[in-house]
Amino acid sequence: MLSRARVALLALLLVLVTAGQVAAPATANPAPAVDRAVQQSDAATPTPSETTFRVQLRPNGDARWTVQMNFSLATDARREAFETFAAQFEATADSQTLTAFRQANRAAGETTDRQMSITDVERTTRTTNGTGHLVVRFTWTNFSRQTNSSLHVDDVFNTTSGTWLDGLDDGQSLVVVPPKEYSLVDASPPGYAVSNRSVRWDGERTFAPGDISITYEKGDQRGSFPFPLLVVGLVAAGLGVVAVLAFLFSTSDVGLPAPLAISTDDGDGDGTTSSSDGGTVTDAAGTASAATEPVDHDEQPDDEIDEELLSDEERIERLLDQNGGRMKQANIVTETGWSNAKVSQLLSAMDEEDRIDKLRIGRENLISFPDEDITDTNGEEP
């Protein structure tokens, strides 16, 4: 069962619908107020099908939060209820929309003894392909703990009475994204996924006080190798090569290379050359040409990209690369095997970040890179 503090947090966007009211304190029993007109519809209280809490860390310890809730608009009644819900959401003042997060911010500040605040609040709504989106963005100052070149995400989730985030419901995800040039060192509790250095927990699951702990360190340490060990390895490899060559020369009829051959061709075309020690080397040119015969590089295996290491956004960009820079959204769903809602959410976020363009043509969405010329379709549907 959700704690009262967590209910206040996850009910954030539900309390937005009644202007003039504020969310109840996190320590009280919250009863989110919902517009009566919405209550009377078949989607009385719009319930999100997916909720993502995305935390983009910054090198100075701040974090940019993005809370995105997706709502299914499968019926006209649900669409009408969401539109009413969204209009009131956009019109609500900051003090009302972010009450739950501000309470968590204050509680964490008291526990960590760091000065924290909620700033740069943004609220947006949109509808794409039968899904409604409510998005809240804000900056949480001094979110992570800093030591030397490391960022620690741990104590910020604690309060004097426990934790303000004690779990995730089904369909909810917590994603922590590091700054550029920071690599993942450690994370807990177990059960998380790592994609492009980002750590992701999916519900349904619970968190005990002190459970969530992530450490990032500046500089990618994954490809480094201690210098002393590198020197030892190179020396050992060199000695191994010498030993192999010595063995080959001692167990075969192959001698050391003769002095450079000097041509004595008098024009009779016999192709023979004599060496400086009086010996004769026959068909030297033919031997050289055979030794330098070109290798068929097509037989070499191509380097494969491990898709497990790609983020969802990078997989979509790779699919676009493989399909000439543009694809139907439905084909992306087929190729990835993801749900329509997940693909729609990803594409909308990428469109906002100018990583892709979405063009509505008939009942289809055409997805392309921003610099892709989509006018040349050879007369075919997108």
C-alpha positions as CSV (number, residue, x, y, z in Angstrom):
1,M,0.0,0.0,0.0
2,L,1.3,3.5,-0.8
3,S,2.4,5.7,2.0
4,R,0.6,8.9,2.5
5,A,3.6,10.9,1.4
6,R,3.9,8.9,-1.8
7,V,0.2,9.2,-2.5
8,A,0.6,13.0,-2.3
9,L,3.5,12.9,-4.8
10,L,1.9,10.5,-7.3
11,A,-1.4,12.4,-7.0
12,L,0.4,15.6,-8.1
13,L,-1.4,16.1,-11.4
14,L,-4.8,15.0,-10.0
15,V,-4.8,17.9,-7.5
16,L,-4.3,20.4,-10.3
17,V,-7.8,20.2,-11.6
18,T,-9.5,22.3,-9.0
19,A,-8.3,25.9,-9.1
20,G,-8.1,27.6,-5.7
21,Q,-7.3,24.4,-3.8
22,V,-3.9,23.1,-2.8
23,A,-2.8,19.6,-2.1
24,A,-3.0,18.3,1.5
25,P,0.3,18.2,3.4
26,A,2.4,15.1,2.7
27,T,2.0,14.0,6.3
28,A,-1.8,14.2,6.2
29,N,-4.3,11.9,4.4
30,P,-4.5,13.4,0.9
31,A,-7.8,13.4,-0.8
32,P,-7.2,14.8,-4.3
33,A,-9.9,17.1,-5.5
34,V,-11.3,16.3,-8.9
35,D,-13.6,18.6,-11.0
36,R,-17.2,17.5,-10.7
37,A,-17.7,17.5,-14.4
38,V,-14.9,15.1,-14.8
39,Q,-16.3,12.9,-12.1
40,Q,-19.6,12.5,-13.9
41,S,-18.0,11.2,-17.1
42,D,-17.0,7.6,-17.8
43,A,-13.4,8.6,-17.1
44,A,-14.3,10.1,-13.7
45,T,-10.8,10.5,-12.6
46,P,-8.4,10.4,-15.5
47,T,-5.9,7.7,-14.7
48,P,-2.5,7.6,-16.4
49,S,-1.5,4.5,-18.2
50,E,2.2,5.4,-17.9
51,T,4.1,7.7,-15.7
52,T,7.8,8.5,-16.0
53,F,9.9,10.4,-13.5
54,R,13.0,11.5,-15.4
55,V,15.8,13.1,-13.4
56,Q,18.6,14.7,-15.5
57,L,21.5,15.4,-13.2
58,R,23.8,18.4,-13.7
59,P,27.5,18.7,-12.8
60,N,26.7,21.4,-10.2
61,G,24.5,19.1,-8.2
62,D,21.1,20.4,-9.5
63,A,18.7,18.1,-11.3
64,R,16.1,18.9,-14.0
65,W,13.0,16.8,-13.4
66,T,10.5,15.8,-16.0
67,V,7.3,14.2,-14.8
68,Q,5.2,12.9,-17.8
69,M,1.9,11.2,-17.4
70,N,0.2,9.5,-20.4
71,F,-3.6,9.0,-20.6
72,S,-5.5,6.8,-23.0
73,L,-8.1,8.7,-25.0
74,A,-9.9,5.6,-26.4
75,T,-13.4,7.1,-26.1
76,D,-14.9,10.5,-26.8
77,A,-15.8,10.8,-23.1
78,R,-12.2,10.2,-22.0
79,R,-10.9,12.7,-24.6
80,E,-13.4,15.3,-23.4
81,A,-12.5,14.7,-19.8
82,F,-8.8,14.9,-20.5
83,E,-9.2,18.2,-22.4
84,T,-11.0,19.7,-19.4
85,F,-8.4,18.2,-17.1
86,A,-5.5,19.6,-19.2
87,A,-7.0,23.1,-19.5
88,Q,-7.3,23.4,-15.7
89,F,-3.8,21.9,-15.3
90,E,-2.3,24.6,-17.5
91,A,-4.2,27.4,-15.7
92,T,-3.2,26.3,-12.2
93,A,-0.6,28.4,-10.3
94,D,2.8,27.0,-9.3
95,S,1.9,27.0,-5.6
96,Q,-0.9,24.6,-6.4
97,T,0.6,22.4,-9.0
98,L,3.9,21.6,-7.3
99,T,2.8,21.4,-3.6
100,A,3.7,17.7,-3.3
101,F,7.2,18.2,-4.8
102,R,7.9,21.3,-2.7
103,Q,7.0,19.4,0.4
104,A,9.4,16.6,-0.6
105,N,12.0,19.2,-1.4
106,R,11.7,20.8,2.1
107,A,11.8,17.5,3.9
108,A,14.9,16.4,2.0
109,G,16.6,19.7,2.7
110,E,16.0,19.3,6.4
111,T,17.4,15.8,6.3
112,T,20.5,16.5,4.1
113,D,21.2,19.9,5.6
114,R,21.6,21.3,2.0
115,Q,19.8,24.4,0.8
116,M,17.2,23.2,-1.7
117,S,14.5,24.8,-3.8
118,I,12.1,24.2,-6.8
119,T,12.7,26.6,-9.7
120,D,12.1,27.1,-13.4
121,V,8.7,25.4,-13.5
122,E,7.1,24.5,-16.8
123,R,3.8,22.8,-17.6
124,T,2.7,21.5,-21.0
125,T,0.0,19.3,-22.4
126,R,-0.5,17.7,-25.8
127,T,-2.4,14.9,-27.5
128,T,-0.8,12.5,-30.0
129,N,-2.3,9.4,-31.6
130,G,-5.0,8.8,-29.0
131,T,-2.8,9.5,-26.0
132,G,-2.9,12.6,-23.8
133,H,0.2,13.9,-22.2
134,L,0.6,16.0,-19.1
135,V,4.2,17.1,-18.5
136,V,5.7,19.0,-15.5
137,R,9.3,20.2,-15.6
138,F,11.3,21.9,-12.9
139,T,14.8,22.2,-11.4
140,W,15.6,20.8,-8.0
141,T,18.6,22.6,-6.7
142,N,21.3,20.7,-4.7
143,F,19.6,17.4,-5.6
144,S,22.7,15.3,-5.6
145,R,25.5,15.1,-3.1
146,Q,29.0,16.0,-4.4
147,T,32.4,14.6,-3.4
148,N,35.5,15.5,-5.5
149,S,34.6,14.5,-9.1
150,S,31.6,12.3,-8.1
151,L,27.8,12.8,-7.9
152,H,25.8,10.8,-5.4
153,V,22.0,10.4,-5.6
154,D,21.1,8.9,-2.2
155,D,20.3,11.0,0.8
156,V,17.9,13.3,-1.1
157,F,15.2,10.6,-1.0
158,N,15.3,10.5,2.8
159,T,13.2,12.4,5.4
160,T,13.2,12.4,9.2
161,S,10.4,9.9,9.1
162,G,11.6,7.6,6.3
163,T,11.4,8.3,2.6
164,W,9.1,10.4,0.4
165,L,9.3,7.8,-2.4
166,D,8.7,4.3,-1.1
167,G,7.9,2.7,-4.4
168,L,6.5,2.6,-8.0
169,D,3.2,1.3,-9.2
170,D,2.7,-0.7,-12.3
171,G,3.3,1.5,-15.3
172,Q,5.5,3.9,-13.4
173,S,9.3,4.4,-14.0
174,L,12.1,6.3,-12.3
175,V,15.0,7.2,-14.6
176,V,18.2,8.9,-13.5
177,V,20.4,10.4,-16.3
178,P,24.0,11.5,-15.6
179,P,25.7,14.6,-17.1
180,K,27.9,14.1,-20.1
181,E,31.4,12.8,-19.3
182,Y,30.1,11.0,-16.2
183,S,30.2,7.2,-15.9
184,L,28.2,4.9,-13.7
185,V,30.1,3.5,-10.7
186,D,27.4,1.9,-8.6
187,A,23.7,1.7,-8.1
188,S,21.2,0.1,-5.7
189,P,18.7,-1.5,-5.0
190,P,19.0,-4.4,-7.5
191,G,16.5,-4.8,-10.3
192,Y,17.4,-1.7,-12.3
193,A,18.3,-1.5,-16.0
194,V,21.2,0.5,-17.4
195,S,20.9,2.2,-20.9
196,N,23.5,4.7,-22.1
197,R,24.7,5.2,-18.4
198,S,21.1,6.0,-17.3
199,V,19.6,4.0,-14.4
200,R,16.0,2.9,-14.6
201,W,13.6,1.3,-12.2
202,D,10.2,0.1,-13.3
203,G,7.2,-0.6,-11.1
204,E,5.7,-2.4,-9.5
205,R,8.2,-2.3,-6.6
206,T,8.9,-0.8,-3.2
207,F,11.8,1.3,-1.8
208,A,12.9,1.2,1.8
209,P,14.5,4.3,3.4
210,G,18.1,4.5,2.2
211,D,17.5,2.0,-0.7
212,I,18.0,4.3,-3.6
213,S,21.7,5.0,-4.1
214,I,23.5,5.9,-7.3
215,T,27.1,7.1,-7.8
216,Y,28.5,8.7,-11.0
217,E,32.1,9.7,-11.5
218,K,33.4,12.3,-14.0
219,G,35.4,10.7,-16.8
220,D,34.6,7.4,-18.5
221,Q,36.5,4.8,-16.6
222,R,35.2,1.8,-18.5
223,G,37.9,1.9,-21.2
224,S,40.8,2.8,-19.0
225,F,43.6,0.4,-18.2
226,P,46.3,0.9,-15.4
227,F,49.5,2.0,-17.0
228,P,51.9,-0.4,-15.1
229,L,49.7,-3.4,-16.2
230,L,49.7,-2.0,-19.8
231,V,53.5,-1.9,-19.8
232,V,53.8,-5.4,-18.4
233,G,51.4,-6.7,-21.0
234,L,53.3,-5.1,-23.9
235,V,56.6,-6.5,-22.7
236,A,55.1,-10.0,-22.3
237,A,53.6,-9.8,-25.8
238,G,56.9,-8.8,-27.3
239,L,58.8,-11.7,-25.6
240,G,56.1,-14.1,-26.8
241,V,56.6,-13.0,-30.4
242,V,60.4,-13.4,-30.1
243,A,60.0,-16.9,-28.7
244,V,57.6,-17.9,-31.5
245,L,60.0,-16.7,-34.2
246,A,63.0,-18.4,-32.6
247,F,61.0,-21.7,-32.5
248,L,60.0,-21.4,-36.1
249,F,63.5,-20.8,-37.4
250,S,65.0,-23.6,-35.3
251,T,62.5,-26.3,-36.5
252,S,62.3,-25.5,-40.2
253,D,64.5,-25.2,-43.3
254,V,63.7,-21.5,-43.5
255,G,66.9,-19.5,-43.1
256,L,67.3,-15.8,-42.3
257,P,66.7,-13.4,-45.2
258,A,69.6,-13.3,-47.8
259,P,71.2,-10.0,-48.7
260,L,69.3,-7.8,-51.1
261,A,69.2,-9.5,-54.5
262,I,70.8,-7.6,-57.4
263,S,69.4,-8.0,-60.9
264,T,71.7,-9.4,-63.6
265,D,69.1,-9.6,-66.4
266,D,71.0,-9.1,-69.7
267,G,67.8,-8.7,-71.6
268,D,67.3,-12.4,-72.3
269,G,64.1,-12.3,-70.2
270,D,64.8,-15.3,-68.0
271,G,63.7,-13.4,-65.0
272,T,66.7,-14.6,-62.8
273,T,68.6,-12.4,-60.4
274,S,71.8,-13.0,-58.5
275,S,72.5,-12.1,-54.9
276,S,75.6,-10.4,-53.6
277,D,76.9,-13.7,-52.2
278,G,76.9,-15.4,-55.6
279,G,73.6,-17.2,-55.1
280,T,70.6,-17.1,-57.5
281,V,67.0,-16.1,-56.7
282,T,64.5,-17.3,-59.3
283,D,61.2,-15.5,-60.1
284,A,61.5,-13.0,-57.3
285,A,58.8,-10.8,-58.8
286,G,56.4,-13.6,-59.0
287,T,57.0,-14.5,-55.3
288,A,56.5,-10.9,-54.3
289,S,53.3,-10.6,-56.2
290,A,51.9,-13.7,-54.6
291,A,52.9,-12.5,-51.1
292,T,51.2,-9.2,-51.6
293,E,48.0,-10.5,-53.2
294,P,45.1,-8.3,-51.9
295,V,42.9,-9.7,-49.2
296,D,39.2,-9.8,-49.7
297,H,38.0,-7.5,-47.0
298,D,34.4,-8.5,-47.6
299,E,35.1,-11.7,-45.8
300,Q,35.9,-9.9,-42.6
301,P,33.1,-9.8,-40.1
302,D,31.4,-6.5,-39.7
303,D,31.4,-4.8,-36.3
304,E,28.0,-5.3,-34.8
305,I,26.4,-2.8,-32.5
306,D,25.0,-4.3,-29.3
307,E,21.5,-2.9,-29.1
308,E,21.5,-3.7,-25.3
309,L,23.9,-0.7,-24.9
310,L,21.7,1.7,-26.9
311,S,19.1,4.0,-25.3
312,D,15.5,3.9,-26.6
313,E,16.1,7.1,-28.5
314,E,19.3,5.8,-30.1
315,R,17.5,2.7,-31.3
316,I,14.9,4.8,-33.0
317,E,17.7,6.9,-34.6
318,R,19.5,3.8,-35.8
319,L,16.2,2.5,-37.3
320,L,15.9,5.8,-39.2
321,D,19.5,5.5,-40.4
322,Q,18.8,2.0,-41.7
323,N,15.6,3.1,-43.5
324,G,16.9,6.1,-45.4
325,G,16.2,8.7,-42.7
326,R,12.4,8.3,-42.5
327,M,9.8,5.7,-41.4
328,K,6.2,5.4,-40.6
329,Q,5.5,5.4,-36.9
330,A,3.6,2.1,-37.2
331,N,6.7,0.5,-38.7
332,I,8.8,1.7,-35.7
333,V,6.3,0.0,-33.4
334,T,6.6,-3.2,-35.5
335,E,10.4,-3.1,-35.6
336,T,11.0,-2.4,-31.9
337,G,8.2,-4.6,-30.5
338,W,7.3,-1.7,-28.1
339,S,3.8,-0.6,-27.3
340,N,2.1,2.2,-29.3
341,A,2.0,4.3,-26.2
342,K,5.7,3.9,-25.5
343,V,6.7,4.7,-29.1
344,S,4.4,7.7,-29.2
345,Q,5.9,9.1,-25.9
346,L,9.5,8.6,-27.1
347,L,8.8,10.2,-30.5
348,S,7.1,13.2,-28.9
349,A,10.0,13.8,-26.5
350,M,12.5,13.4,-29.4
351,D,10.5,15.9,-31.5
352,E,10.6,18.4,-28.6
353,E,14.4,18.0,-28.5
354,D,14.6,18.5,-32.3
355,R,16.1,15.0,-32.7
356,I,13.4,14.0,-35.2
357,D,10.5,15.6,-37.1
358,K,6.9,14.3,-37.0
359,L,4.6,14.9,-40.0
360,R,1.0,13.9,-39.9
361,I,-0.1,12.6,-43.3
362,G,-3.6,11.3,-43.4
363,R,-3.9,8.8,-40.6
364,E,-0.2,8.1,-40.5
365,N,2.8,9.8,-38.8
366,L,5.9,10.1,-40.8
367,I,9.1,10.2,-38.7
368,S,12.3,11.7,-40.1
369,F,15.5,13.4,-39.2
370,P,15.2,17.2,-39.0
371,D,17.4,17.6,-42.1
372,E,15.7,14.9,-44.1
373,D,14.0,15.9,-47.4
374,I,10.6,14.3,-47.1
375,T,9.2,15.8,-50.3
376,D,10.8,13.1,-52.4
377,T,8.6,10.1,-51.8
378,N,8.5,8.8,-55.4
379,G,4.8,9.2,-55.4
380,E,4.4,6.6,-52.6
381,E,2.6,6.9,-49.3
382,P,5.0,7.8,-46.4
